[in-house]
């Protein structure tokens, strides 16, 4: 086919308008950056409520002002509703709207981003017809999904079938609560944030199991069983990985964990890389993403637990899955990649931008894995969790606990302490992984790639036996 | 109280991402373990063999495109060889060489598809398939350049080939042949040493050499089981005895070996195409035959090494312009017959990988 006729290889000519618009955009961006730089460096912003480097500051000022208004209310009202009801209500509503719009907007963009990235990996172009660079594609998909009929299969439990898309969406939003975007910018800065996260993230399992059970479909049921088996197996290494983080940071509060990393100029990824790996791998298992997407393994059980869902109900499952992938990237950022800190640069760049950049990087790795790797088998994945990850994470957590105790007793300078910890952890992990794999019977030298033998002589069974004997 | 589990029936197909067409598996499962497997075929039956009795020998060539639609050239070739044997038609040497070139290009395209979908069945998200499609696309472009069609080529004729390739064909095929070893090295880098793929495919779906021969398995599956058997060497047709190439033979007969054998066959195909291009003789590209060919009463069987195995065509003539009886030995159908042995006792993912490694084309199974 000639290039001119080929719909994939032709690019629509970009008009002059696009050039003008992009020129203006560049000029605006440069001008804006210069203005922002001047404002930040002159220090005239510091402490004002509209300091955009930390949107939490503005909210704090707003809350203070509302509390003052509250104090001027009649005593009877205050006795009934408390001293802070106005600020509580207002900040809750604003934060909730903020999170909802962030998650919604990010999902709309990320569907496009994921499809384009996968397309790049697969030497395709990806969505490029609808709007500039195909950016409107997710919107069109959403409209299409809303328009479509929602089928309820015969024999399904109608009420239970109706429930899961909603049930799965709620934890998908709740996990965004404790994310520390900037030093003072967290919607729900719980002092038991880690616990909250583990609790919330396992709620979705119930919804998925209900979905699989109520569909009255064998594929859905198989997918649900696989999900539950995986969730149970991978919650443990995931929790153990987070325990190491909590031990080092000395707090379960997410903002404190990030602050600890910022203060020590040491990301957890340097100190406990094995926990990062465990957390990331377990998360891919819980997220149903490659290489651990066995719960909705397309080539085996079609779509797993959401096989029977159609229309926007399927859309909700899909959106939650994407949203959870971003949430995992956000938690990897907060726990292991230093959150909003960037070795002092956070004084100039707004924390939430640094955070979002790191989230995007984490998300890119997830997409990259999806575009590259085949899938494990269910039993292999289970065996990996129970035989490898759990024993090694337990040993690793014990080591970290010992190190934390030693650090408290010795009180050496920070760089010496943390450098030693990092080196010891890396050396220990490598050693233990190798020893443990050997102990469990893994022999890499026998797993070598066996190239086919080449011959020019044809023959039957005897020739086959001869060739087998020769090798 | 005791809990008991009872087996249940899972219908895989006719519409399912990994059945490669409208093929259905009735699987009796206990949890994730497969207890029994039934293969249900016939959803794509078009009664090609009966239809062929109503059409002249030349009119039947387009039908053979539609049996194995991923290897139309090989099917054309097999049919034309059978009719030529029946009618005693001589084929010019240039036509034989062109047939070899196109059959080998078709093998490359078909093996790309087979390996790509196999990795897809093992769980990769389309990436290796898309890589292999990139090269398959170029091969299909070459087909289009030469005969105007990409998939259902209808290129071979009784007594030769329908068209001489146009002048722009030669630089394009030279460029492709120069490029392909690098591309195959790219797949090797991406897949061959992949720990996950080895874990999924090695030791899965093993067929021993004796079982493969007893089951009449042919093609890459037979070679993966360790039997050095290739019709291009064992019973050379066209000009295959003039070329220098080797047969890859597997070690264990598992899915990984089948994948590796197909990959190596792609390298060997590139070798053959290069030699055929270098030695391409000049001369006519076909022998003229009457439009309504009436071979003397008799029968003939011709077989070629198709991408999926021994592709045989059996033609009977009663002296009329149409075959009195026409039968295709479809390698997909016969290779599929051992799926039950490979799958029973394993789990569903293993069965899917085993099915993917047999490389079935439903158009050929049902005909």
Interface residues (C-beta under 8 A of the other chain):
Chain A: X1 X118 X121 X122 X123 X124 X218 X219 X222 X290 X291 X293 X294 X297 X298 X299 X300 X301 X302 X370 X371 X372 X373 X374 X375 X376 X377 X378 X379 X380 X447 X449 X450 X451 X452 X453 X454 X455 X456 X457 X458 X459 X460 X461 X463 X464 X465 X467 X468 X471
Chain B: X8 X10 X16 X17 X18 X32 X119 X120 X121 X122 X123 X124 X125 X126 X127 X130 X131 X134 X141 X144 X190 X192 X193 X194 X195 X196 X197 X198 X199 X200 X202 X209 X210 X213 X223 X224 X225 X226 X227 X228 X229 X230 X233 X234 X245 X246 X247 X248 X249 X250 X251 X257 X260 X261 X264 X347 X348 X349 X350 X352 X356
